[in-house]
Amino acid sequence: MDMFDQEDQPQEIFEPERSDIEPASDSVSPEVLESDVALEVLLDETNQAEDGRAWYVVHCYSGYENKVRHNLEQRIETMGMKDKIFDVVVPTEEEIEVKEGKRRTVERRVFPGYILVNMILSEESWYVVRNTPGVTGFVGMGNNPTPLRPEEVAQIIKRMEAEAPRIKVTFKSGERVRIVDGPFNDFRGTVSEIDMERAKVRVMVNFFGRETPVELDFLQVEKA
């Protein structure tokens, strides 16, 4: 039987309602991905190795990425698949968000609902991953898992190792915002332009009866 014909076979059922499964938090936690180790693994595996190992994207229940990673790592151990499945990674990045005038840094998943698996694809390794509780399938054309290209892995690495945390933008052009820092603190205005590359926003503020454009950092503004 071809490994990809097993889609219709009985699958282990993943039940989010179970008390032993906790939704993944957005806050930084010791239980979340060991980022430094995972990053080193990605850096070492940007190209498909001679033995056929490559990085594959696996879809799972959003919010349960770390639980699924744990489930898969246990299966790799108990089913003796360390020579076929090498690493399981949940890519994350740091993000700064402003809420009620306060800044906080949180750890966000780069691809909610997905994990990365470094493996040699075979009937056995496919079966172990595909039947892990919480896994809904591989990413690829039809039933054929497609390995990530080196440039795609490089992009993920770039996001994971970024020195400056990504800033979460909660507003868009035309929306009313409140300035929370600087000489125009507590002024309200309308967003006229957003510059993602420079992390700047231009806000039209009513100043002495006239609409005046004010350029601000993302962190100086929050949705009104």
C-alpha positions as CSV (number, residue, x, y, z in Angstrom):
1,M,0.0,0.0,0.0
2,D,1.3,3.4,-0.9
3,M,1.9,5.6,2.1
4,F,-0.3,8.4,0.8
5,D,-3.3,6.0,0.2
6,Q,-3.6,5.7,4.0
7,E,-5.6,9.0,4.3
8,D,-8.8,7.0,4.6
9,Q,-7.5,4.7,7.3
10,P,-8.7,5.3,10.9
11,Q,-6.9,8.2,12.6
12,E,-6.3,8.9,16.2
13,I,-8.7,11.6,17.3
14,F,-7.4,14.8,18.8
15,E,-9.9,16.3,21.4
16,P,-9.2,19.9,22.5
17,E,-11.8,19.5,25.2
18,R,-9.6,17.1,27.2
19,S,-8.4,18.6,30.5
20,D,-4.7,17.6,29.8
21,I,-4.5,19.8,26.8
22,E,-4.0,23.5,27.5
23,P,-4.2,26.1,24.7
24,A,-0.9,27.6,23.9
25,S,-0.3,31.1,25.4
26,D,1.0,34.1,23.5
27,S,3.2,35.0,26.5
28,V,6.8,34.0,26.7
29,S,6.9,30.7,28.7
30,P,9.7,28.2,29.5
31,E,7.5,25.5,28.0
32,V,7.4,27.3,24.6
33,L,9.9,26.4,21.9
34,E,13.5,26.4,22.9
35,S,14.2,29.1,20.3
36,D,18.0,29.0,20.4
37,V,18.3,25.3,19.9
38,A,15.6,25.2,17.2
39,L,17.3,28.1,15.4
40,E,20.6,26.2,15.4
41,V,18.9,23.2,13.9
42,L,17.3,25.2,11.1
43,L,20.6,26.9,10.3
44,D,22.2,23.4,10.0
45,E,19.5,22.1,7.8
46,T,18.8,24.8,5.2
47,N,19.6,22.4,2.4
48,Q,18.3,18.9,1.9
49,A,21.0,16.5,3.1
50,E,22.5,13.7,1.1
51,D,20.5,11.2,3.1
52,G,17.3,12.7,1.9
53,R,16.3,14.6,5.1
54,A,14.4,17.8,4.5
55,W,12.0,20.2,6.3
56,Y,8.3,19.6,5.9
57,V,5.3,21.8,7.0
58,V,2.7,20.0,9.0
59,H,-0.8,21.4,9.7
60,C,-2.2,21.0,13.2
61,Y,-4.9,22.6,15.4
62,S,-4.2,26.3,15.9
63,G,-3.3,27.1,19.5
64,Y,-2.0,23.5,20.2
65,E,1.2,23.7,18.3
66,N,3.4,23.0,21.3
67,K,1.1,20.1,22.5
68,V,1.3,18.6,19.0
69,R,5.1,19.0,19.0
70,H,5.2,17.2,22.4
71,N,2.9,14.4,21.1
72,L,5.1,13.9,18.0
73,E,8.4,13.9,20.0
74,Q,6.9,11.2,22.3
75,R,5.9,9.1,19.3
76,I,9.3,9.4,17.7
77,E,10.8,8.1,21.0
78,T,8.4,5.3,21.6
79,M,8.3,4.1,18.0
80,G,12.0,4.2,17.5
81,M,12.0,6.8,14.6
82,K,15.0,8.9,15.6
83,D,16.8,7.8,12.6
84,K,14.0,9.0,10.3
85,I,12.5,12.0,12.1
86,F,15.1,14.4,13.6
87,D,13.5,17.6,14.8
88,V,10.2,19.3,15.4
89,V,10.1,23.1,15.5
90,V,7.4,25.7,16.2
91,P,8.8,28.9,14.7
92,T,8.2,31.9,16.9
93,E,9.2,35.6,16.9
94,E,9.0,38.4,19.4
95,E,6.4,41.1,19.0
96,I,5.7,44.3,20.8
97,E,2.1,45.4,21.2
98,V,0.7,48.5,22.8
99,K,-2.5,48.2,24.8
100,E,-4.0,50.8,27.1
101,G,-0.9,52.8,26.8
102,K,1.4,50.0,28.0
103,R,3.9,48.1,26.0
104,R,4.6,44.4,26.3
105,T,6.7,41.9,24.5
106,V,5.1,38.6,23.6
107,E,6.2,35.5,21.7
108,R,4.0,34.9,18.6
109,R,4.0,31.9,16.4
110,V,5.2,32.7,12.9
111,F,2.7,30.3,11.3
112,P,-0.2,29.6,13.6
113,G,-1.6,26.1,13.0
114,Y,1.6,24.8,11.6
115,I,4.8,23.1,12.8
116,L,8.0,22.2,10.9
117,V,9.4,18.6,10.9
118,N,12.9,17.7,9.7
119,M,12.7,14.1,8.5
120,I,13.5,11.6,5.8
121,L,10.2,11.0,4.1
122,S,9.2,7.3,4.0
123,E,6.1,5.3,4.5
124,E,6.9,4.7,8.1
125,S,7.9,8.3,9.0
126,W,4.9,9.7,7.1
127,Y,2.6,7.4,9.1
128,V,4.1,8.4,12.5
129,V,3.7,12.1,11.8
130,R,0.3,11.9,10.1
131,N,-1.2,9.9,12.9
132,T,0.0,12.1,15.7
133,P,-2.9,13.4,17.8
134,G,-3.6,17.0,16.6
135,V,-2.0,16.6,13.2
136,T,-4.4,17.2,10.3
137,G,-2.0,16.6,7.4
138,F,1.2,17.6,5.5
139,V,1.4,20.7,3.3
140,G,1.9,19.8,-0.3
141,M,0.3,19.2,-3.7
142,G,-2.5,16.7,-3.2
143,N,-1.4,14.0,-0.9
144,N,2.3,14.5,-1.7
145,P,4.2,16.3,1.1
146,T,6.4,19.1,-0.4
147,P,9.7,19.9,1.3
148,L,10.6,23.5,2.0
149,R,13.0,25.1,-0.4
150,P,16.3,26.5,1.1
151,E,15.1,30.1,0.5
152,E,11.9,29.4,2.4
153,V,13.9,28.0,5.4
154,A,16.2,31.1,5.2
155,Q,13.1,33.4,5.4
156,I,11.9,31.6,8.5
157,I,15.4,31.8,10.1
158,K,15.5,35.6,9.4
159,R,12.2,36.1,11.3
160,M,13.2,33.9,14.2
161,E,16.6,35.6,14.7
162,A,15.5,39.2,14.2
163,E,17.2,41.4,16.7
164,A,14.4,44.0,16.9
165,P,10.9,42.6,17.9
166,R,8.2,43.0,15.4
167,I,5.7,45.7,16.2
168,K,2.0,44.7,16.1
169,V,-0.1,47.3,14.2
170,T,-3.7,47.4,15.4
171,F,-4.9,50.3,13.3
172,K,-5.3,51.0,9.6
173,S,-5.6,54.0,7.3
174,G,-8.7,56.1,8.0
175,E,-9.2,54.9,11.5
176,R,-9.2,57.1,14.6
177,V,-6.2,56.7,16.9
178,R,-4.9,58.1,20.2
179,I,-1.4,59.3,20.6
180,V,0.1,57.8,23.8
181,D,3.6,59.3,23.8
182,G,5.5,62.4,22.8
183,P,4.5,66.1,22.6
184,F,1.1,65.2,21.2
185,N,0.3,62.7,24.0
186,D,-3.4,62.1,24.4
187,F,-4.3,63.9,21.2
188,R,-6.6,62.0,18.8
189,G,-6.5,62.0,15.1
190,T,-7.0,60.0,11.9
191,V,-4.4,57.7,10.3
192,S,-3.5,59.0,6.8
193,E,-0.5,56.8,6.0
194,I,1.3,53.7,7.4
195,D,5.0,53.0,6.6
196,M,5.7,49.4,7.5
197,E,9.4,49.5,6.5
198,R,10.2,52.5,8.7
199,A,7.6,51.6,11.4
200,K,6.1,55.1,11.1
201,V,2.5,56.3,10.9
202,R,1.2,59.7,9.8
203,V,-1.7,61.0,11.8
204,M,-3.9,64.0,11.0
205,V,-4.3,65.9,14.2
206,N,-6.6,68.9,14.8
207,F,-4.2,71.5,16.1
208,F,-5.4,75.1,16.7
209,G,-8.4,74.4,14.4
210,R,-6.3,73.1,11.6
211,E,-5.7,69.5,10.4
212,T,-1.9,69.0,10.9
213,P,0.0,65.8,9.8
214,V,2.2,64.4,12.6
215,E,4.6,61.5,11.9
216,L,5.0,59.1,14.8
217,D,6.4,55.7,15.7
218,F,4.0,52.8,15.8
219,L,4.6,52.5,19.5
220,Q,3.4,56.1,20.0
221,V,-0.1,55.4,18.7
222,E,-2.9,53.0,19.7
223,K,-6.4,52.5,18.3
224,A,-8.9,54.9,19.8
